Amino acid sequence: MITLNDLGMILQEFARIKAIVVDVDGVLTDGTVQVDEHGEQLRTFNVKDGYAMHLAISRGLPIIVISGGKNAGVQRRLEGLGIQEIHLGVADKLALLREILLRFKIELQDVMFIGDDMPDYHCMKAVGIAACPADAVEEIKLISQYVSGKSGGRGVVRELIEKTLKLQNKWFDDSHVKSI
């Protein structure tokens, strides 16, 4: 059982995060795949997750997407948010993550990985902070330092990015707000 003190200590670790890695199905989406009459696979994304990812990038916090699934619509959605590190159809997520972090000169312990199922397991064990949605599989919950109260596709990414940016004093910039 996690105490409030433990939670506070975990949240303080968010302040040192230098990159956030996100899975797609079950994290950015609720894991549901709809198939239209042409065989196209459709997914639903949360706009608030998208806003937070776009904001994080603009504030200098890299967002990296690594997913086993591959879909042109997902690629376009993520590109539209300004995400440059989009890797779909990946079998060995950890090997790819190591390559990316080497390019960025970021250590594994300075990374948060948000995953929900067994293909994310090895990455989540390797990074500094493993986080997951409330409806992640049990094995993933057991290795996560932070389990959100939100389900995949329901704002879990927004929650984690917001907490991270707030602890880094990068969430809200009121310099453009004029007083009345």
VOPAGU-2260 file (C-alpha; in pm, 1 decimal, decimal comma):
REM VOPAGU-2260
SITE   aa  ch    i         X         Y         Z
SITE  MET   A    0       0,0       0,0       0,0
SITE  ILE   A    1     133,8     342,8     -99,7
SITE  THR   A    2     113,5     608,0     169,5
SITE  LEU   A    3      71,5     980,1     107,1
SITE  ASN   A    4     437,0    1024,3     196,6
SITE  ASP   A    5     536,7     763,3     -63,9
SITE  LEU   A    6     318,6     936,0    -323,7
SITE  GLY   A    7     479,0    1270,5    -243,8
SITE  MET   A    8     825,2    1121,0    -287,2
SITE  ILE   A    9     727,1     961,9    -618,5
SITE  LEU   A   10     581,1    1287,6    -747,1
SITE  GLN   A   11     900,5    1473,5    -655,4
SITE  GLU   A   12    1084,2    1233,5    -887,1
SITE  PHE   A   13     876,2    1375,2   -1174,8
SITE  ALA   A   14    1078,8    1698,2   -1147,6
SITE  ARG   A   15    1390,5    1527,0   -1287,2
SITE  ILE   A   16    1222,2    1376,0   -1593,5
SITE  LYS   A   17    1389,0    1476,6   -1921,4
SITE  ALA   A   18    1168,0    1280,7   -2164,5
SITE  ILE   A   19     834,0    1102,1   -2160,3
SITE  VAL   A   20     775,4     789,0   -2366,8
SITE  VAL   A   21     418,7     691,7   -2446,4
SITE  ASP   A   22     257,0     379,0   -2587,9
SITE  VAL   A   23     -50,0     428,0   -2809,8
SITE  ASP   A   24    -313,2     155,6   -2771,6
SITE  GLY   A   25    -436,7     139,5   -2413,8
SITE  VAL   A   26    -256,5     460,6   -2312,1
SITE  LEU   A   27    -335,9     733,7   -2566,9
SITE  THR   A   28    -647,0     537,3   -2663,7
SITE  ASP   A   29    -882,3     318,1   -2464,2
SITE  GLY   A   30    -751,9      15,4   -2651,8
SITE  THR   A   31   -1060,2     -16,6   -2869,0
SITE  VAL   A   32   -1002,3     -58,4   -3241,9
SITE  GLN   A   33   -1294,2       9,0   -3471,9
SITE  VAL   A   34   -1278,2    -125,9   -3824,4
SITE  ASP   A   35   -1471,9      45,1   -4103,3
SITE  GLU   A   36   -1616,9    -126,8   -4409,5
SITE  HIS   A   37   -1287,0     -73,1   -4596,6
SITE  GLY   A   38   -1082,9    -242,6   -4325,5
SITE  GLU   A   39    -938,2      83,4   -4193,6
SITE  GLN   A   40    -866,8      74,3   -3820,6
SITE  LEU   A   41    -995,3     373,6   -3626,2
SITE  ARG   A   42    -898,0     490,9   -3278,2
SITE  THR   A   43   -1023,9     765,5   -3050,3
SITE  PHE   A   44    -778,9    1007,5   -2889,2
SITE  ASN   A   45    -831,6    1242,4   -2595,3
SITE  VAL   A   46    -790,2    1609,2   -2693,0
SITE  LYS   A   47    -653,3    1695,8   -2346,9
SITE  ASP   A   48    -377,4    1436,0   -2386,9
SITE  GLY   A   49    -295,3    1597,9   -2721,0
SITE  TYR   A   50    -281,9    1946,8   -2572,1
SITE  ALA   A   51     -47,8    1832,6   -2294,8
SITE  MET   A   52     187,0    1655,6   -2538,9
SITE  HIS   A   53     200,8    1961,9   -2762,9
SITE  LEU   A   54     263,4    2187,2   -2461,5
SITE  ALA   A   55     537,3    1959,1   -2326,5
SITE  ILE   A   56     721,8    1973,7   -2657,1
SITE  SER   A   57     691,7    2353,0   -2667,7
SITE  ARG   A   58     834,8    2369,0   -2313,0
SITE  GLY   A   59    1136,4    2154,5   -2402,7
SITE  LEU   A   60    1018,7    1818,1   -2268,7
SITE  PRO   A   61    1053,0    1559,2   -2547,9
SITE  ILE   A   62     760,1    1326,3   -2608,8
SITE  ILE   A   63     852,5     996,1   -2770,6
SITE  VAL   A   64     590,2     754,6   -2898,6
SITE  ILE   A   65     680,1     388,2   -2930,9
SITE  SER   A   66     405,7     144,0   -3027,0
SITE  GLY   A   67     377,5    -206,7   -3158,8
SITE  GLY   A   68      75,6    -107,2   -3366,9
SITE  LYS   A   69     105,4      67,6   -3699,4
SITE  ASN   A   70    -161,6     293,3   -3844,0
SITE  ALA   A   71    -141,6     590,3   -4083,3
SITE  GLY   A   72    -416,9     776,2   -3894,4
SITE  VAL   A   73    -226,0     745,8   -3567,2
SITE  GLN   A   74      89,2     871,7   -3740,6
SITE  ARG   A   75     -95,5    1177,8   -3879,1
SITE  ARG   A   76    -257,0    1256,9   -3542,9
SITE  LEU   A   77      75,6    1249,6   -3360,4
SITE  GLU   A   78     257,1    1447,2   -3630,0
SITE  GLY   A   79     -19,6    1709,1   -3604,6
SITE  LEU   A   80      69,9    1754,9   -3237,1
SITE  GLY   A   81     431,2    1830,3   -3326,7
SITE  ILE   A   82     570,5    1498,9   -3207,6
SITE  GLN   A   83     882,0    1415,8   -3406,7
SITE  GLU   A   84     980,0    1088,3   -3242,2
SITE  ILE   A   85     697,6     859,9   -3359,1
SITE  HIS   A   86     788,7     494,6   -3390,0
SITE  LEU   A   87     508,5     257,7   -3489,7
SITE  GLY   A   88     523,8    -114,8   -3562,0
SITE  VAL   A   89     810,1    -165,4   -3316,5
SITE  ALA   A   90     884,1    -519,2   -3196,9
SITE  ASP   A   91    1178,0    -446,0   -2962,1
SITE  LYS   A   92    1077,9    -128,2   -2780,6
SITE  LEU   A   93    1370,7    -129,0   -2537,4
SITE  ALA   A   94    1638,1    -151,7   -2807,7
SITE  LEU   A   95    1478,1     138,4   -2993,3
SITE  LEU   A   96    1438,3     341,7   -2674,1
SITE  ARG   A   97    1809,3     299,0   -2597,5
SITE  GLU   A   98    1898,5     423,6   -2949,2
SITE  ILE   A   99    1674,2     728,8   -2919,2
SITE  LEU   A  100    1802,5     822,7   -2574,9
SITE  LEU   A  101    2160,7     792,2   -2695,6
SITE  ARG   A  102    2081,8    1049,2   -2967,0
SITE  PHE   A  103    1912,5    1278,5   -2712,3
SITE  LYS   A  104    2193,3    1222,2   -2456,8
SITE  ILE   A  105    1935,5    1126,6   -2193,1
SITE  GLU   A  106    1985,6     850,4   -1937,0
SITE  LEU   A  107    1720,5     582,0   -1882,3
SITE  GLN   A  108    1675,1     691,9   -1518,6
SITE  ASP   A  109    1565,0    1037,0   -1642,4
SITE  VAL   A  110    1277,5     893,8   -1847,6
SITE  MET   A  111     911,9     828,1   -1769,8
SITE  PHE   A  112     750,1     548,7   -1970,7
SITE  ILE   A  113     369,6     531,8   -1978,5
SITE  GLY   A  114     256,3     184,8   -2078,5
SITE  ASP   A  115     -28,6     -54,2   -2017,0
SITE  ASP   A  116      51,0    -405,3   -2136,5
SITE  MET   A  117     323,9    -667,4   -2162,9
SITE  PRO   A  118     501,3    -524,4   -2472,4
SITE  ASP   A  119     587,7    -221,9   -2251,5
SITE  TYR   A  120     721,5    -428,9   -1961,1
SITE  HIS   A  121    1096,3    -426,1   -2037,6
SITE  CYS   A  122    1103,7     -52,0   -2110,4
SITE  MET   A  123     910,9      20,2   -1793,8
SITE  LYS   A  124    1151,1    -189,2   -1585,3
SITE  ALA   A  125    1448,4      -1,4   -1736,1
SITE  VAL   A  126    1339,3     362,8   -1693,2
SITE  GLY   A  127    1340,5     591,4   -1390,7
SITE  ILE   A  128     962,3     617,4   -1363,0
SITE  ALA   A  129     714,3     361,6   -1492,7
SITE  ALA   A  130     356,1     488,1   -1501,5
SITE  CYS   A  131      35,5     332,7   -1623,5
SITE  PRO   A  132    -338,7     388,1   -1656,4
SITE  ALA   A  133    -581,3     242,4   -1403,4
SITE  ASP   A  134    -686,9     -29,9   -1647,2
SITE  ALA   A  135    -334,4    -154,1   -1725,9
SITE  VAL   A  136    -271,2    -526,4   -1690,8
SITE  GLU   A  137    -173,3    -643,0   -1344,2
SITE  GLU   A  138     190,8    -715,8   -1429,5
SITE  ILE   A  139     235,5    -356,8   -1546,1
SITE  LYS   A  140      65,6    -212,1   -1239,1
SITE  LEU   A  141     299,5    -413,6   -1018,1
SITE  ILE   A  142     614,2    -257,4   -1170,7
SITE  SER   A  143     475,2      96,8   -1196,7
SITE  GLN   A  144     579,8     364,1    -951,8
SITE  TYR   A  145     265,4     557,6   -1045,4
SITE  VAL   A  146     -73,9     411,0   -1132,9
SITE  SER   A  147    -316,3     676,3   -1251,3
SITE  GLY   A  148    -676,4     679,9   -1142,1
SITE  LYS   A  149    -766,3     735,8   -1508,7
SITE  SER   A  150    -807,4     466,7   -1770,3
SITE  GLY   A  151    -622,0     461,8   -2101,3
SITE  GLY   A  152    -752,5     717,7   -2350,1
SITE  ARG   A  153    -921,7     911,5   -2069,7
SITE  GLY   A  154    -655,7    1170,6   -1985,8
SITE  VAL   A  155    -383,1     964,9   -1819,8
SITE  VAL   A  156    -116,3    1120,1   -2044,0
SITE  ARG   A  157    -243,8    1470,4   -1967,7
SITE  GLU   A  158    -235,8    1393,1   -1594,6
SITE  LEU   A  159     124,4    1272,4   -1600,9
SITE  ILE   A  160     255,8    1547,7   -1826,6
SITE  GLU   A  161      75,5    1812,8   -1623,3
SITE  LYS   A  162     223,1    1682,6   -1296,5
SITE  THR   A  163     569,6    1669,0   -1451,5
SITE  LEU   A  164     555,6    2017,6   -1600,3
SITE  LYS   A  165     410,5    2165,9   -1281,6
SITE  LEU   A  166     692,5    2017,0   -1074,9
SITE  GLN   A  167     938,1    2163,0   -1327,2
SITE  ASN   A  168     761,7    2503,4   -1316,2
SITE  LYS   A  169     685,8    2477,8   -1689,7
SITE  TRP   A  170     310,3    2416,0   -1691,3
SITE  PHE   A  171     156,8    2761,2   -1690,1
SITE  ASP   A  172     302,1    3075,9   -1839,4
SITE  ASP   A  173      80,4    3371,0   -1756,4
SITE  SER   A  174     304,3    3629,3   -1924,8
SITE  HIS   A  175      50,6    3665,5   -2206,3
SITE  VAL   A  176    -246,7    3715,5   -1972,0
SITE  LYS   A  177    -337,8    4080,8   -1924,3
SITE  SER   A  178    -484,2    4203,4   -1599,7
SITE  ILE   A  179    -809,1    4392,7   -1605,9
